[in-house]
Amino acid sequence: MVNPFWQFVAARRTVFRKSSYLRVTGWLESFKRGYPCDAEGNELPWMNYPVIRFLEERLNKEMAVFEYGSGFSTRFYAKRVAFVRSVEDNPKWFEIVTQQLPGNAEVILQAADDDGEYCRSINKFENHFQVVIVDGRDRINCFQQSLSCLTNDGVIILDDSARKKYASAIEVGKAAGFKVLHFEGMKPASTGLHRTTLFYRPENCLGL
């Protein structure tokens, strides 16, 4: 049985020490501000911290990014890449996001559907993308549509990939010749364990 005293000590150190993981990552700050952010309040994607840190190190201003699902992540990517294109299905959230967009970001509104216009939104842009983030609706079909819209060195990132309903995307990616790399950890303002999966080929834009 765990000693209650040591439970209290561990909890206190985790919350109050300046070097605590929850403080350094901005996990506590995200609860305080009400959106995913780092310790200084800068916006983060709502993905686990290991993949966020990886992307912070690897993204660059020569890249084009497409997102299924927009939000604070859109501004995060816009600061680090040449431009971001996103699709959003929620009209109210679309209004909020588009009021604060930087000049190198664009979000289109498309109603959610199953294997319809939403997953095909990526085809509405002339660009091919180095990075595609699948973090919105209809993720299996979005993943499949992304395959033909990648640059030769492009990668796909599937969030919440541990969910059973997204398992087939792993097999689709492998069948298409992609290697698979899982990242697991906590998300901002969330207490659970979350997985994000990165799909990449031997010659890829992230230097894997």
N, C-alpha and C positions, 0 to 999 in steps of 0.2 A: 504494500500500500504506500502511496506517495505521501510524504510528510507535508502537511498543509503549510508549515513554516517555509519550507524550501519552494513550494509552489508560489508563495507570496514573494519571496526573494527573487525568483526567476522572473515573475511578472513585472515586478518593480524595475529590475535592471533592463528588461526588454523595452519598457515604455519610457523610462526617464533618463537613461544614459545617452549622452550625445552621440556616442559611437554605435548605438543600437541600430540594427538592421532596419527596424521600423521607422526610425528617424532619418537615417542616411538616405534611404530610398525615396522618402517622401510619403510612405504609407500612412503615417499619422497626419501629415499635412493634407493628404487627399480627403481624409475624413473631415478635417477641420474646414476645408474650402468647398467641399461638395462636388469635386470633379477630380479626375486622375491627374496628378501632378507630381513633380519632384519636390525636394525639400525647399526650394526657392519659389515654388508655385508655378513653374513652367509646365505647360500642358504635356501629357503623356498619352500614348495609346492605352486603351484598357486591355492590355495584355500582360503576361507575367514579366517580372523584372529581368530574368536572364535574357529573354529575347529582346526586350527594350534596350538593354545595355549593348547587346550584340549589334543591333541596328544603329545605335548612336555611333558606334565605332566604324561601321562599314558603309553607311549611306554617304553619297557625295553629290555635288552639284551638277554632275553630268547625267544623273539618273532621272527617269520618268517613272512615276508611281501611279497605279490605279488602285482605288479602294472600293470594295463592296461594303458600304456602311461608312458614314461620315461622322465627324465630330471633333473632339479635341485632338484626335489622332491626325486629322487633316492638317491642322496647324503645325503639329510636331513634324510631319513629313515635309511640309512646305518650307520649313526653316533649313532643311538639310538636303533637298534635292532640287532639280531644275524646275519641275512642275508636278502637280498632283491633280488627278481627275478622279472624282468620286461619284457614286450613285447613292441616293437616299430615298427610302420609301415612305418615311413619316413626314407629312406636310408641315406640322408644327415644328419638328426638329429641324427640318430643311430651312425654315424661315430663320431660326436662331443661328444655325451654322453659317448661312450665307451673309448674315449681317456682319460677321467678323472675319471674313475670308481675306487672306493676303492676295496680292496680285497674281501670284503664280499658282493659284488653286482655283478649281472650278468644280461645282457640285451640280448634278442634274437630279431632278425629281422624277422618280418612276415608281408607280404602284407595285407592290409586291405581288408576284404570281408564281406559278409552278412551271418551270421550264418554258418561260415566256420572254417578255420584253425585259424584265428585270435582269435576269442572268445575261442577256444579250446586250446590255447597256455598254459594255466594254467595246463592242463593235461600232458604236456610234462615233468613236474618235478615230481619226486617221493614224494616230500614233500607235506604235508598238511600245510595250512597257518593259523596263528592266525588272520591276518589282510589281507584283499583283498581290494585294491583301484581300483575302476572302474572310470577311468578318461581318457579313450581313445576312440577308435572307437566302433561302434556296441554295445552300452552299455547295452541294454536290454538283448541281448544274452550273453554278458560277465557276467552280473549279474547272469543269470540262470546257466551258467557253473561254477560259483564260489561256488554255494551252495554245491556241492559234494566234493569240495576241501578244505573245512574249517575244522579246528580242532573242537572238541566238544564245545570249548569255543570261537570259532572264530567269528569275526565281518566282515561286509562288509561296505565299505564307498563309496557312490555314489556322485560324484561331479556334480554340475550344476543340481541338482535334481528338481529345480523349472520349468525346461523346459518341455513343454507339451509332447514332444515326449518320455520323460523318465518316464511319470506318471505311466505306467503299471508296472515298476519295484517296485514301492511302494506296489502295490497290490500283486505282486509275493512274495515279502519279507514277508508281513503280512501273506499270505496264508501258507508260509513255517514255520511260528511260530516265526518270528522275531518281536521284538518291534522296534519302529521307533523314532529316535531323530533327529530333524532338527537343524542345525546351520546356522545362517544368519549373513552377514556382508560384509564389503568391502574386496576385494582381493588386494594383492600388485599391484601397478601400474594400478589400475582399479577404476573407479569412481562409478560404479553401485552397486546394492545390489545383493549379490549372496548367494545361498543356497547349503549346503552340507548335505546329510542325512546319518546317521549312523544306521545300522541294527544290533541288538544284541539280544541275548537270556538271560534269567534270570541268568544263570551261564556264565559269559563272561570274557575275558582276560583283559578288560579295567576297571573292577570294577564298572560297572554301576548297 
